[in-house]
Amino acid sequence: MRVDLFDFELPEELIALRPARPRDSARLLHVPAAGEFEDWVVSDAPNLFRAGDLLVFNDTRVIPAALKAVRPARDPQGPVVHVSLNLIERLDAERWRALGKPGKRLKEGDGLFFDDGLFASIQGKSEDGELTLLFDRAGAALDEAIAKIGAPPLPPYIAGKRAPDNDDRADYQTIYAAKDGAVAAPTAGLHFTDDLMARLDAIGVVRTHVTLHVGAGTFLPMKVDDTSAHVMHSEWREIPVHAAEAINRAKAEGRRVIAVGTTALRSLESAANEDGSVRAEAGGTDIFITPGYRFRVVDGLWTNFHLPRSTLFMLVSAFSGLGRMQAVYAHAIANGYRFYSYGDASLLWRAE
């Protein structure tokens, strides 16, 4: 399909730079499989679910992957270069792939000095500017150092307008985050509070967790004109045995399965069998969902409002229909919904 089919104009003032406070005061656009859209607030969500519904959350935890370093001068009269880095993928115990600025001032063999004595050398640089960093420590010692000096890796559409601060350390993390590894938040889950969870429990909504470590590729623009030419980034995900059992039991009993976030949805659909059951498994997934895809597992999707021409807007268009999602986004823009990671939410039901 042509990528320009998924384009739309978004006023810059609708890009949220901070989350709603409290989290569940964000707006919620309810999108039934057919019929009129409904404007709600996240705290009203229990009205949209029923006893037996299964919510599937992604329990990845965002690591503080935004780092600052200094590259020393290459000659006595040369300048010291201050470098901003975003870690994007762990390669092994002591190596990470990263994006760095100013990229043109960095080359293979350069040394980078961080706070608290952390050091890395640039072991490699790809044609598109990605760096391979070899650190001077490994494993838990490296994790501890990164956690101490790093900052939340805010998306470029936020980081380009303001620096991360202490508020982001809590804001850019779900309340149920448990497993370190993401370099971007599963942002649909940012709307949930302990109070909202308790109210969902009280009406008989059940929940389970999968893990997908969100990569920085989720923010990358598509550089092709047709979706068939796009190469999807791979991300590590795990569907534990207890989650697979809960999902398969719900499907067998005719109860609805609702993914909280596109990462949870992609995790489930990447492990789906033809009959709609899921396999308990772990490993990488590069599943790319576009209109025409046949969903096997997920009945509902709780998600934020996504970027134009993005793989995520393509996914929701596959889920609810391209024409319907174009109408949904037109409604959201006309009514001042806030977009992207810190923005408002939508609850979509799968088109039949």
DAQUI-V447114 format. One record per residue. N is the residue number from 1. RES is the residue in one letter. PHI is phi in degrees with one decimal (* if undefined). NEAR is the number of other ideal C-beta (glycine too) atoms within 12 Angstrom. D_CENTER is the distance of its C-alpha to the mean C-alpha in Angstrom with 1 decimal. Layout:
((N;RES;PHI;NEAR;D_CENTER) (N;RES;PHI;NEAR;D_CENTER))
//
This chain:
((1;M;*;26;23.6) (2;R;-70.7;19;23.9) (3;V;-65.5;24;20.7) (4;D;-68.2;15;22.6) (5;L;-66.0;22;22.7) (6;F;-105.7;33;19.1) (7;D;-93.2;21;20.0) (8;F;-160.5;28;20.8) (9;E;-91.5;14;21.9) (10;L;-120.8;28;19.9) (11;P;-60.5;16;22.0) (12;E;-60.4;15;20.6) (13;E;-69.2;14;21.6) (14;L;-89.6;26;19.1) (15;I;-81.0;29;16.1) (16;A;-75.0;34;15.5) (17;L;-98.4;28;16.1) (18;R;-139.2;24;16.4) (19;P;-78.2;36;15.3) (20;A;-66.4;26;18.0) (21;R;-128.1;17;20.4) (22;P;-66.7;19;20.7) (23;R;-54.6;34;17.1) (24;D;-83.3;31;18.7) (25;S;-89.4;22;20.7) (26;A;-62.3;38;18.0) (27;R;-79.5;34;19.2) (28;L;-136.0;39;18.4) (29;L;-97.8;42;19.4) (30;H;-89.8;32;20.8) (31;V;-122.1;37;21.1) (32;P;-62.6;21;23.6) (33;A;-60.5;21;24.2) (34;A;-150.8;14;27.2) (35;G;98.4;12;28.9) (36;E;-73.8;14;28.1) (37;F;-75.3;29;24.8) (38;E;-130.0;23;25.0) (39;D;-92.8;23;24.0) (40;W;-126.8;27;23.2) (41;V;-120.9;26;21.7) (42;V;-53.1;41;19.0) (43;S;-63.5;26;21.9) (44;D;-85.7;24;23.8) (45;A;-54.5;39;21.3) (46;P;-55.2;28;23.9) (47;N;-69.6;19;26.1) (48;L;-102.3;32;23.8) (49;F;-114.9;34;23.6) (50;R;-139.0;21;26.5) (51;A;-54.9;17;27.8) (52;G;95.6;23;26.5) (53;D;-56.5;33;23.1) (54;L;-111.2;41;20.6) (55;L;-91.8;46;17.1) (56;V;-112.8;50;14.7) (57;F;-103.8;40;12.1) (58;N;-99.1;48;9.6) (59;D;-94.2;38;11.5) (60;T;-62.3;36;9.8) (61;R;-114.6;32;10.9) (62;V;-76.5;45;9.8) (63;I;-88.5;40;12.9) (64;P;-76.2;32;14.7) (65;A;-88.1;41;14.1) (66;A;-92.4;38;15.8) (67;L;-125.9;42;19.5) (68;K;-115.1;26;22.8) (69;A;-145.5;38;25.7) (70;V;-124.4;24;29.1) (71;R;-101.0;34;30.6) (72;P;-61.4;20;34.4) (73;A;-60.5;16;36.8) (74;R;-84.0;16;38.0) (75;D;-144.9;8;41.6) (76;P;-57.1;8;43.6) (77;Q;-96.1;7;43.4) (78;G;-81.1;11;39.8) (79;P;-85.2;14;37.0) (80;V;-75.8;19;34.4) (81;V;-112.3;27;30.9) (82;H;-90.5;21;28.1) (83;V;-117.4;31;24.8) (84;S;-106.5;33;21.2) (85;L;-127.1;42;18.8) (86;N;-124.6;42;15.2) (87;L;-68.7;45;14.9) (88;I;-125.0;38;12.6) (89;E;-161.5;31;14.1) (90;R;-81.5;28;16.9) (91;L;-95.4;21;19.8) (92;D;-162.7;16;22.2) (93;A;-61.9;15;23.7) (94;E;-127.1;25;24.5) (95;R;-124.0;25;22.6) (96;W;-132.4;41;19.2) (97;R;-83.8;32;18.0) (98;A;-150.6;41;17.3) (99;L;-105.4;35;17.4) (100;G;-134.6;35;20.4) (101;K;-129.4;24;22.3) (102;P;-79.0;18;25.1) (103;G;-60.4;24;24.5) (104;K;-70.5;12;28.1) (105;R;-93.5;26;29.6) (106;L;-116.0;35;28.1) (107;K;-146.1;21;29.6) (108;E;-56.5;17;30.0) (109;G;97.9;17;32.1) (110;D;-65.6;32;31.2) (111;G;-102.3;27;30.8) (112;L;-122.7;35;28.3) (113;F;-107.2;25;29.4) (114;F;-108.5;31;27.0) (115;D;-62.1;17;28.1) (116;D;59.0;20;29.7) (117;G;81.3;14;31.1) (118;L;-73.3;32;28.1) (119;F;-135.4;26;28.7) (120;A;-142.9;38;27.1) (121;S;-109.3;27;28.7) (122;I;-81.8;33;27.1) (123;Q;-82.7;26;27.8) (124;G;-164.8;22;26.7) (125;K;-142.3;24;25.3) (126;S;-81.0;18;24.2) (127;E;-62.4;7;25.3) (128;D;-92.9;14;22.1) (129;G;92.7;24;22.2) (130;E;-70.2;30;19.9) (131;L;-103.8;39;21.7) (132;T;-107.5;30;22.6) (133;L;-103.7;42;23.4) (134;L;-106.9;27;26.0) (135;F;-86.0;37;26.2) (136;D;-88.2;20;29.4) (137;R;-148.4;21;28.2) (138;A;-139.5;21;26.2) (139;G;58.7;15;24.4) (140;A;-62.8;13;24.5) (141;A;-64.7;18;26.4) (142;L;-70.2;32;23.8) (143;D;-58.2;26;21.0) (144;E;-64.1;19;23.3) (145;A;-65.3;28;24.0) (146;I;-63.9;39;20.5) (147;A;-62.1;23;19.7) (148;K;-76.5;18;22.9) (149;I;-106.1;27;22.6) (150;G;-82.9;35;18.9) (151;A;-127.3;31;16.9) (152;P;-57.8;36;13.4) (153;P;-83.6;37;11.5) (154;L;-62.6;39;11.0) (155;P;-59.5;39;9.8) (156;P;-59.3;24;13.0) (157;Y;-74.5;26;13.9) (158;I;-102.4;32;14.2) (159;A;-61.2;29;15.5) (160;G;-72.8;16;18.0) (161;K;-114.5;18;19.6) (162;R;-161.0;20;19.7) (163;A;-83.0;17;19.5) (164;P;-63.8;31;17.3) (165;D;-138.7;18;19.6) (166;N;-62.7;12;20.3) (167;D;-60.6;19;18.8) (168;D;-66.8;29;15.3) (169;R;-59.5;22;15.8) (170;A;-93.1;19;15.9) (171;D;-61.9;29;14.0) (172;Y;-95.3;38;10.7) (173;Q;-147.3;32;10.9) (174;T;-71.2;37;11.3) (175;I;-71.6;26;15.0) (176;Y;-109.2;29;14.8) (177;A;-58.2;29;12.8) (178;A;-136.2;23;15.2) (179;K;-121.9;26;14.4) (180;D;-60.4;25;13.8) (181;G;156.2;33;11.9) (182;A;-83.7;41;8.3) (183;V;-113.3;42;8.5) (184;A;-154.7;45;5.4) (185;A;-79.9;46;4.8) (186;P;-79.0;50;3.8) (187;T;-70.9;47;5.7) (188;A;-59.5;44;8.0) (189;G;-76.8;47;9.6) (190;L;-66.9;44;10.6) (191;H;-79.9;45;13.5) (192;F;-85.3;40;15.2) (193;T;-119.5;25;18.3) (194;D;-60.2;15;20.9) (195;D;-64.5;20;23.3) (196;L;-63.7;37;21.2) (197;M;-59.3;28;20.6) (198;A;-63.5;17;24.4) (199;R;-69.9;22;25.3) (200;L;-67.2;34;23.3) (201;D;-57.6;19;25.0) (202;A;-64.3;14;28.3) (203;I;-93.7;20;28.2) (204;G;94.0;17;27.5) (205;V;-73.1;34;23.8) (206;V;-109.4;30;22.7) (207;R;-146.8;34;19.4) (208;T;-147.5;35;18.1) (209;H;-130.5;37;15.2) (210;V;-118.6;51;13.6) (211;T;-129.6;37;11.5) (212;L;-134.9;47;8.9) (213;H;-80.6;41;8.3) (214;V;-65.8;47;5.2) (215;G;-101.1;40;7.3) (216;A;-66.6;32;8.3) (217;G;-60.7;31;9.3) (218;T;-62.1;37;6.4) (219;F;-98.9;31;8.6) (220;L;-72.7;26;11.8) (221;P;-70.8;20;14.3) (222;M;-75.6;32;16.3) (223;K;-108.5;13;19.6) (224;V;-120.6;19;21.6) (225;D;-95.0;16;23.5) (226;D;-131.5;16;23.1) (227;T;-61.1;31;20.1) (228;S;-65.5;15;22.4) (229;A;-94.9;14;22.4) (230;H;-82.6;26;18.6) (231;V;-101.1;16;17.6) (232;M;-77.0;28;14.1) (233;H;-69.9;29;12.5) (234;S;-96.0;22;12.8) (235;E;-132.9;37;10.6) (236;W;-81.1;31;12.5) (237;R;-141.8;41;12.5) (238;E;-138.8;34;15.3) (239;I;-109.8;39;16.9) (240;P;-66.4;25;19.7) (241;V;-57.8;18;23.1) (242;H;-63.7;18;23.1) (243;A;-71.1;38;19.9) (244;A;-60.0;31;21.5) (245;E;-64.7;19;24.7) (246;A;-65.1;31;23.4) (247;I;-68.2;44;21.7) (248;N;-66.4;29;24.8) (249;R;-66.3;20;27.1) (250;A;-61.9;33;25.4) (251;K;-62.9;27;25.7) (252;A;-64.7;16;29.3) (253;E;-92.0;16;30.1) (254;G;75.7;14;28.8) (255;R;-90.9;24;26.2) (256;R;-79.6;30;23.0) (257;V;-109.1;45;19.6) (258;I;-118.0;39;16.7) (259;A;-84.9;49;13.1) (260;V;-91.9;49;11.0) (261;G;104.1;49;7.8) (262;T;-65.5;44;7.5) (263;T;-69.0;50;6.4) (264;A;-64.8;48;9.6) (265;L;-61.8;46;11.4) (266;R;-63.3;46;11.0) (267;S;-60.1;47;12.0) (268;L;-69.6;51;15.0) (269;E;-66.9;37;16.1) (270;S;-75.0;37;16.1) (271;A;-117.5;35;18.6) (272;A;-87.4;31;20.6) (273;N;-94.0;20;24.3) (274;E;-59.4;10;26.4) (275;D;-84.4;12;27.5) (276;G;91.4;24;24.1) (277;S;-79.1;23;24.1) (278;V;-121.4;40;21.5) (279;R;-95.2;30;22.3) (280;A;-78.3;24;21.6) (281;E;-161.7;23;20.3) (282;A;-135.8;24;18.2) (283;G;148.0;20;17.3) (284;G;-78.3;21;15.3) (285;T;-136.1;33;14.0) (286;D;-125.2;20;13.8) (287;I;-58.3;31;14.4) (288;F;-121.8;31;14.4) (289;I;-104.7;38;15.1) (290;T;-130.5;29;17.4) (291;P;-51.4;27;20.3) (292;G;108.7;18;22.8) (293;Y;-67.3;28;20.6) (294;R;-98.6;18;22.2) (295;F;-72.9;31;19.9) (296;R;-108.2;26;21.5) (297;V;-115.3;42;19.8) (298;V;-87.2;45;17.8) (299;D;-98.5;35;19.9) (300;G;-136.0;41;17.6) (301;L;-137.5;45;14.0) (302;W;-97.4;50;12.7) (303;T;-153.8;47;10.1) (304;N;-81.6;46;10.0) (305;F;-97.0;42;11.9) (306;H;-103.9;41;10.6) (307;L;-70.7;32;12.2) (308;P;-60.3;29;15.6) (309;R;61.5;27;16.1) (310;S;-95.7;36;12.4) (311;T;-62.8;37;11.6) (312;L;-75.2;44;9.6) (313;F;-66.6;41;12.8) (314;M;-64.2;37;14.7) (315;L;-62.7;39;13.1) (316;V;-66.9;47;14.0) (317;S;-69.0;40;17.3) (318;A;-66.9;34;18.0) (319;F;-74.6;43;17.4) (320;S;-113.8;37;19.6) (321;G;102.3;23;21.5) (322;L;-62.2;28;21.3) (323;G;-61.2;15;24.2) (324;R;-67.1;29;23.0) (325;M;-70.6;35;19.5) (326;Q;-61.4;23;21.4) (327;A;-69.5;22;23.6) (328;V;-59.7;39;20.7) (329;Y;-70.7;38;19.3) (330;A;-63.5;19;22.9) (331;H;-63.8;25;23.5) (332;A;-62.1;36;20.5) (333;I;-66.9;26;21.6) (334;A;-64.4;18;25.2) (335;N;-104.5;18;24.6) (336;G;71.8;19;22.6) (337;Y;-64.2;34;19.2) (338;R;-93.4;35;16.7) (339;F;-105.9;39;13.8) (340;Y;75.1;40;10.2) (341;S;-56.6;45;8.1) (342;Y;-97.8;37;11.4) (343;G;-91.3;39;13.0) (344;D;-83.3;43;14.5) (345;A;-118.5;47;13.7) (346;S;-134.6;46;15.2) (347;L;-118.4;44;16.5) (348;L;-108.1;43;17.4) (349;W;-112.4;34;20.0) (350;R;-61.3;33;20.4) (351;A;-69.5;28;23.1) (352;E;-81.8;13;26.1))
//
